[in-house]
């Protein structure tokens, strides 16, 4: 199918899901990349305490805090 035909179906409100490969779809810029970060033991203890209080993993609390700080700094 040509892009013009696909666009027309979409613009006309037709269901285009049959033409999409949703299992392999990716959101640009939302992939993951593994990094290693060394933290002092006292920070790990405090992160673990807070992550337990919130019911999330240590990794989640790190991501939450970094995301909050980035939003604050970068708007």
C-alpha positions in Angstrom: 0.0 0.0 0.0 1.3 3.4 -0.9 1.6 6.1 1.8 -1.0 8.2 0.2 -3.6 5.4 0.4 -2.6 4.7 4.0 -2.9 8.4 5.0 -6.3 8.6 3.3 -7.6 5.6 5.2 -6.3 7.2 8.5 -7.8 10.6 7.6 -11.1 9.0 6.8 -11.2 7.4 10.2 -10.9 3.9 8.9 -9.3 1.2 11.1 -5.7 0.9 9.9 -4.5 -1.5 12.6 -4.3 -4.4 10.2 -1.6 -2.5 8.3 0.6 -1.9 11.3 3.2 -4.2 12.8 2.6 -3.4 16.4 4.8 -6.2 17.8 7.9 -4.4 16.3 6.7 -0.8 16.8 9.1 1.5 18.7 8.7 5.0 20.1 11.7 7.0 18.9 13.8 8.1 21.8 12.1 5.8 24.3 14.5 2.8 24.0 16.6 1.7 26.9 20.4 1.7 27.4 22.1 0.1 30.3 24.6 2.1 32.3 26.5 1.4 35.5 26.5 3.9 38.3 28.4 3.5 41.6 26.6 4.9 44.7 28.0 5.2 48.2 26.5 2.6 50.6 24.6 5.3 52.6 22.8 6.4 49.4 21.8 2.9 48.6 20.4 2.4 52.1 18.3 5.5 51.9 17.1 4.6 48.3 16.2 1.1 49.5 14.3 2.6 52.5 12.3 5.0 50.2 11.7 2.4 47.5 10.3 0.0 50.1 8.1 2.8 51.5 6.7 3.5 48.0 6.5 -0.2 47.1 8.8 0.2 44.0 12.2 -1.2 43.1 15.4 0.6 43.7 15.8 1.0 39.9 12.4 2.6 39.7 13.1 5.1 42.4 16.4 6.1 40.7 14.5 6.6 37.4 11.7 8.5 39.1 14.1 10.9 40.9 16.3 11.5 37.8 13.2 12.1 35.6 11.9 14.6 38.2 15.2 16.4 38.3 15.5 16.5 34.5 12.0 18.0 34.2 12.9 20.6 36.9 16.1 21.6 35.3 15.1 21.4 31.6 11.5 22.3 31.9 
